[in-house]
Each structure stands twice: as structure tokens, then as C-alpha cells.
């Protein structure tokens, strides 16, 4: 049975953050002095531009990322299909103020990153995972926690199961599935918006429909998020879906059953894409609190309900990081 995050307080209650708030960290995550400025000074809240955006060349392609925070455990944030690193605005600032070393990147074909020069090799769960491993290695980070939203969760499952460097995984909006048409039909809810996930060419109506369902709020095609959805390489959508349904990557149901490393599922209870009963019927090897944690919101509870999401996330990372 799923756990309701509202009815089961976990750790300290941080309350509702505002732009100027400095969150109180749990005992095992202490804010530390760092030469990096706090994320709250780096983010431009409004247009949600990242003032300290950097990039690194991987296989000849520029990958854009932000790094903020302290000298604590490293956390890699992986965004969803047709999205961007800015969707983790609330997590970047919160985790950085807790002293964690926070990295959020735009996947190839998304945001400010280049489109992949080798799309068939890159636009898949393993392909994206290889790029992100190269990013973390290039930053000199050899141990880190992963937080994946939607597509980012599927990439995270691939990395978590395969890489010793990944210490724990948090997924949201990501049902672990067998990589096949039948597996996808079990984990996801059918809808006309879901059908857009692999569509190559988006109209303005598609941008609005898909963006609104993803974030859980009405998205204008000319808004900051609408522009990022429209910017996405359409080949990234089509090849990602083709490769996933063809079984390119690990069987995710087997991965969550067999992997001994910590896993947390922080799931929006009104997600229009995810079959919640599928999450509850799976076998897990090391699931935090022995159940998915249900949070208010739809497909992006980290965006619409960041206080509740961040409270759970930081406690899970603290427990996974050890004493």
C-alpha cells in the first residue's frame, strides 16, 4: 500500500519555502562553506534563467548544466522528455542550501544543450546515461545520488542498476516497466497527450497540451517552458520512444526487484500518465519506507508541491548517505 506523505511526516517539517528562505537541513546534512554561491543567488526566479549556466563538450556536443551548493554529497537531477534543467529550480536552491553538491543538466536535444550528432546512439535510456556519466566524470565526481523525473527516472534506473557510482535513486513520474509495448501499457495510462511523447513534430497546440500535462499547470507555447518544449529535438522524442519499446536498456521491473541500492518513489497522486496500481504491485529490493510515497500534484510534484517533495527527498538522501 502506498504511503501518504501528508499523513506521515518524515523527518523535520520544513514548511513552505519562499525565495528568501534558507531551509533547515536534517542532522546528517549540514550546510557547509563553499566557494560556490548559494543557488538562491544564481537562479533568476521569474524567467527562470540560470545565471551561472556552464557547458562541457561530450562527444563533440555541448551539454549545458548548472552546479551549485556545498561540499556535501553530490546529487544529479535529470529532467523529463521535452523539458529542461530549469524544472528543478526548487530542488536546486533547496538542496544547495542544505550543503549538497547539486548538478542539473539539459539532456542532449533539450534546453541549452546541442542536438546529438549521433542521435541513434544517444537518444535512448542507455545513451543518455552514457552522456551523464561522462558529465559527472568530467566534473571529478565519482559518487552521487540521482533524482529522475519522468524520462529522467528511466535514465536514472539504467544508471542506478548499472553504475557503482550511483549511490541511490529517487524517481517521480516514472513507472518502472518492462521495455516493450506490453510493459509500457501496464505502467502508463493511455491518453491522447501520452501519444505525443514520441511525436517528432510538435504544433503549438501540441506544445501547450504536452507541456501542460507534464507540469500540471496551463502552459502557453510562448511561455518559458513552452519555448523549451518547442525547442526540443523532435528526433529525440521519436527515437527515445522507439528505442525504449524495442527493449534498449535494462528491464526496469527486474532492476527494482534485484538492485540492493536504495530507491525512493515520490509519486504525484493525480499523475495523468502513471498507472499507480502498477507501482504498488511491483516487487522491490530496497524501496524507501517499503512503499511509494504519494504526494499532492500530478506528473511533476517537485514543481507544483516542492515543500512536500523536498522534505521527503532530503530525508531519503540523508538516510542513503549513511552516518
C-alpha positions as CSV (number, residue, x, y, z in Angstrom):
1,X,0.0,0.0,0.0
2,X,1.3,3.5,-0.9
3,X,2.2,5.9,1.9
4,X,0.6,9.3,2.0
5,X,3.3,11.9,2.6
6,X,0.8,14.3,4.2
7,X,-0.4,11.8,6.8
8,X,3.1,10.5,7.6
9,X,5.5,13.3,8.5
10,X,9.1,12.2,7.7
11,X,11.9,14.0,9.5
12,X,11.6,17.7,10.1
13,X,8.8,19.7,8.6
14,X,10.5,22.5,6.6
15,X,7.3,24.3,5.9
16,X,6.7,26.4,2.8
17,X,9.8,27.8,1.2
18,X,10.0,31.2,-0.3
19,X,12.7,32.7,-2.5
20,X,14.5,34.2,0.6
21,X,14.1,31.2,2.9
22,X,17.2,29.2,4.0
23,X,15.9,25.6,4.6
24,X,16.9,23.8,7.8
25,X,18.7,20.6,7.0
26,X,18.3,17.3,8.8
27,X,21.1,16.3,11.2
28,X,23.2,14.4,8.7
29,X,23.1,17.1,6.0
30,X,24.7,20.2,7.3
31,X,25.1,23.4,5.3
32,X,28.9,23.8,4.7
33,X,31.0,26.7,3.5
34,X,31.7,26.6,-0.2
35,X,33.3,28.8,-2.8
36,X,30.2,28.3,-4.9
37,X,27.5,30.9,-4.3
38,X,24.2,29.7,-2.9
39,X,21.7,28.6,-5.6
40,X,19.2,31.2,-4.5
41,X,21.7,33.8,-5.8
42,X,22.2,32.0,-9.1
43,X,18.7,31.5,-10.2
44,X,16.6,34.2,-11.7
45,X,13.2,33.4,-10.4
46,X,10.6,34.7,-12.9
47,X,12.0,33.9,-16.3
48,X,13.7,31.1,-14.5
49,X,17.0,31.6,-16.3
50,X,20.2,30.1,-14.8
51,X,22.7,32.8,-14.4
52,X,25.7,30.5,-13.9
53,X,24.9,28.0,-16.7
54,X,28.0,26.2,-17.9
55,X,28.7,23.7,-20.6
56,X,31.0,20.8,-21.3
57,X,31.9,19.1,-24.6
58,X,30.9,15.4,-24.7
59,X,31.5,13.5,-28.0
60,X,31.8,16.9,-29.7
61,X,28.4,18.1,-28.4
62,X,27.9,20.9,-25.9
63,X,26.0,19.8,-22.8
64,X,24.6,22.6,-20.6
65,X,24.5,22.3,-16.8
66,X,24.3,24.1,-13.6
67,X,26.3,23.2,-10.5
68,X,25.6,24.8,-7.1
69,X,25.8,24.2,-3.4
70,X,28.4,23.0,-1.0
71,X,30.9,20.2,-0.3
72,X,28.3,17.6,0.7
73,X,27.1,14.6,-1.2
74,X,26.6,15.1,-4.9
75,X,23.1,14.9,-6.4
76,X,22.4,14.7,-10.1
77,X,19.0,15.9,-11.3
78,X,17.7,14.5,-14.6
79,X,14.7,16.2,-16.3
80,X,11.9,14.7,-18.4
81,X,11.0,14.4,-22.0
82,X,10.9,17.7,-23.9
83,X,11.8,19.6,-20.7
84,X,14.9,21.2,-19.2
85,X,17.0,21.6,-16.1
86,X,15.0,24.7,-15.0
87,X,12.1,22.4,-13.9
88,X,14.3,21.6,-10.9
89,X,14.5,25.2,-9.8
90,X,13.0,24.5,-6.4
91,X,15.3,21.5,-5.8
92,X,18.5,23.2,-6.9
93,X,18.0,26.0,-4.4
94,X,16.8,23.8,-1.6
95,X,19.4,21.1,-1.8
96,X,22.3,23.6,-2.4
97,X,21.3,25.5,0.8
98,X,21.5,22.2,2.6
99,X,25.1,21.9,1.6
100,X,24.7,19.3,-1.1
101,X,26.7,19.5,-4.4
102,X,23.8,19.8,-6.9
103,X,24.2,19.2,-10.7
104,X,21.3,19.7,-13.1
105,X,21.9,19.2,-16.9
106,X,20.0,19.6,-20.1
107,X,19.9,16.3,-21.9
108,X,21.2,16.3,-25.5
109,X,18.5,17.6,-27.8
110,X,16.9,19.6,-24.9
111,X,17.2,23.1,-23.4
112,X,20.6,24.8,-24.0
113,X,22.4,21.5,-24.9
114,X,23.2,20.7,-28.5
115,X,21.2,18.2,-30.5
116,X,23.0,14.9,-30.6
117,X,25.4,14.5,-33.6
118,X,24.8,10.7,-33.3
119,X,21.1,10.6,-32.5
120,X,20.5,6.8,-32.7
121,X,23.3,6.2,-30.2
122,X,22.3,9.0,-27.9
123,X,18.5,9.2,-27.8
124,X,17.8,6.2,-25.6
125,X,17.9,5.4,-21.9
126,X,21.4,3.9,-22.1
127,X,22.6,6.6,-24.5
128,X,21.5,9.5,-22.2
129,X,23.0,7.6,-19.3
130,X,26.4,7.4,-21.0
131,X,26.4,11.2,-21.6
132,X,25.5,11.9,-17.9
133,X,28.3,9.5,-16.7
134,X,30.7,11.5,-18.9
135,X,29.5,14.7,-17.4
136,X,29.9,13.6,-13.8
137,X,33.3,12.1,-14.6
138,X,34.3,15.3,-16.2
139,X,33.4,17.2,-13.1
140,X,35.5,14.9,-11.0
141,X,32.5,13.3,-9.2
142,X,32.8,9.6,-8.6
143,X,29.9,9.0,-6.2
144,X,26.5,10.6,-6.4
145,X,22.8,10.3,-5.8
146,X,20.3,10.6,-8.8
147,X,16.9,12.2,-8.9
148,X,15.0,11.5,-12.1
149,X,11.7,12.9,-13.3
150,X,9.6,11.1,-16.0
151,X,12.1,10.3,-18.8
152,X,14.8,11.2,-16.3
153,X,13.7,8.5,-14.0
154,X,14.0,5.8,-16.7
155,X,17.6,7.1,-17.4
156,X,18.2,7.1,-13.7
157,X,17.0,3.4,-13.4
158,X,19.5,2.5,-16.1
159,X,22.4,4.3,-14.3
160,X,21.4,3.1,-10.8
161,X,21.2,-0.5,-11.8
162,X,24.5,-0.5,-13.8
163,X,26.8,2.1,-12.2
164,X,28.6,1.7,-8.8
165,X,29.0,5.4,-8.8
166,X,25.2,5.9,-8.2
167,X,24.5,5.6,-4.5
168,X,20.7,6.0,-4.6
169,X,17.9,6.8,-6.9
170,X,14.7,8.9,-6.5
171,X,12.1,8.7,-9.2
172,X,9.0,10.7,-9.7
173,X,6.5,10.3,-12.6
174,X,8.4,7.2,-13.7
175,X,6.7,3.7,-13.5
176,X,9.4,1.0,-13.8
177,X,8.4,-1.1,-16.7
178,X,9.5,-3.9,-18.9
179,X,10.8,-2.2,-22.1
180,X,8.2,-3.5,-24.5
181,X,4.8,-2.3,-25.8
182,X,3.1,-4.6,-23.3
183,X,5.3,-3.4,-20.5
184,X,4.6,0.3,-21.3
185,X,0.8,-0.4,-21.5
186,X,1.0,-1.8,-18.0
187,X,2.9,1.1,-16.4
188,X,1.3,4.1,-18.3
189,X,-2.2,5.3,-18.7
190,X,-3.5,5.7,-22.2
191,X,-4.4,9.2,-23.4
192,X,-4.1,11.5,-26.4
193,X,-1.5,13.5,-24.6
194,X,0.5,10.4,-23.8
195,X,0.6,9.7,-27.5
196,X,2.6,13.0,-28.0
197,X,5.6,11.6,-26.1
198,X,7.1,10.1,-29.2
199,X,5.8,12.6,-31.8
200,X,8.5,14.2,-33.9
201,X,7.0,17.4,-35.0
202,X,5.0,19.5,-32.5
203,X,2.4,22.1,-33.4
204,X,1.7,25.0,-31.0
205,X,-1.3,23.0,-29.8
206,X,0.9,20.0,-29.1
207,X,3.4,22.2,-27.2
208,X,0.6,23.5,-25.0
209,X,-1.1,20.2,-24.4
210,X,2.1,18.2,-23.6
211,X,3.7,21.0,-21.6
212,X,0.5,21.5,-19.5
213,X,0.2,17.8,-18.7
214,X,3.9,17.5,-17.9
215,X,4.0,20.4,-15.4
216,X,0.4,20.3,-14.1
217,X,-0.4,23.9,-15.0
218,X,-1.6,25.7,-18.1
219,X,1.3,26.3,-20.5
220,X,1.3,28.9,-23.2
221,X,3.5,28.0,-26.1
222,X,5.2,31.4,-25.7
223,X,6.0,30.9,-22.0
224,X,9.5,29.9,-20.8
225,X,8.5,26.3,-20.6
226,X,6.6,26.3,-23.8
227,X,9.6,27.6,-25.6
228,X,11.7,24.8,-24.2
229,X,9.2,22.1,-25.2
230,X,9.2,23.6,-28.7
231,X,13.0,23.8,-28.8
232,X,13.4,20.0,-28.1
233,X,14.8,18.0,-31.0
234,X,11.8,16.1,-32.3
235,X,14.1,13.2,-33.2
236,X,14.9,12.9,-29.5
237,X,11.3,12.1,-28.8
238,X,10.7,9.7,-31.6
239,X,14.0,7.7,-31.2
240,X,13.7,7.6,-27.4
241,X,10.3,6.0,-27.6
242,X,11.3,3.6,-30.4
243,X,14.4,2.5,-28.6
244,X,12.5,2.1,-25.3
245,X,9.8,0.0,-26.8
246,X,12.4,-2.1,-28.6
247,X,14.0,-3.1,-25.3
248,X,17.1,-1.0,-25.5
249,X,18.1,-0.9,-21.8
250,X,17.6,-2.9,-18.7
251,X,14.2,-4.5,-17.8
252,X,13.2,-1.9,-15.1
253,X,10.8,-4.3,-13.3
254,X,13.7,-6.7,-12.7
255,X,16.1,-3.9,-11.9
256,X,13.9,-2.6,-9.0
257,X,13.5,-6.1,-7.7
258,X,17.1,-7.1,-7.8
259,X,19.2,-3.9,-7.1
260,X,20.2,-3.7,-3.5
261,X,20.8,0.1,-3.6
262,X,18.3,2.5,-2.0
263,X,15.3,3.6,-4.2
264,X,12.6,6.1,-3.4
265,X,9.4,6.7,-5.3
266,X,7.9,10.1,-4.7
267,X,4.8,10.0,-6.8
268,X,2.1,12.6,-7.6
269,X,-1.3,11.1,-6.7
270,X,-3.0,12.7,-9.6
271,X,-0.5,11.9,-12.3
272,X,-2.2,11.7,-15.7
273,X,0.4,9.4,-17.2
274,X,1.3,6.9,-14.5
275,X,-0.7,3.8,-13.5
276,X,-0.5,4.0,-9.8
277,X,-1.7,0.4,-9.2
278,X,1.3,-0.7,-11.3
279,X,3.7,0.9,-8.9
280,X,2.1,-0.9,-5.9
281,X,2.2,-4.4,-7.4
282,X,5.9,-4.4,-8.3
283,X,8.5,-6.2,-6.1
284,X,11.2,-4.0,-4.8
285,X,14.6,-5.0,-3.4
286,X,15.3,-1.9,-1.3
287,X,12.4,0.6,-1.5
288,X,12.4,3.5,0.9
289,X,9.7,3.1,3.6
290,X,8.7,-0.1,1.7
291,X,6.2,1.7,-0.4
292,X,5.8,4.5,-2.9
293,X,5.2,7.8,-1.2
294,X,2.2,9.7,-2.5
295,X,2.5,13.5,-2.8
296,X,-0.1,16.1,-3.9
297,X,0.2,17.0,-7.5
298,X,0.2,15.4,-10.9
299,X,3.1,14.4,-13.1
300,X,5.5,17.0,-11.6
301,X,5.0,17.2,-7.8
302,X,8.5,18.5,-7.5
303,X,7.3,21.6,-9.4
304,X,3.8,22.1,-8.1
305,X,4.4,20.9,-4.4
306,X,8.1,21.5,-3.8
307,X,7.9,21.8,0.0
308,X,6.4,18.3,0.5
309,X,8.6,16.8,-2.3
310,X,11.8,18.4,-0.9
311,X,11.1,17.3,2.6
312,X,10.9,13.7,1.5
313,X,13.8,13.9,-0.9
314,X,16.3,15.4,1.6
315,X,15.4,12.8,4.2
316,X,15.9,9.9,1.8
317,X,19.2,11.2,0.6
318,X,20.4,11.7,4.2
319,X,19.4,8.1,5.1
320,X,21.0,6.8,1.9
321,X,24.2,8.7,2.5
322,X,24.9,6.8,5.8
323,X,26.1,8.2,9.1
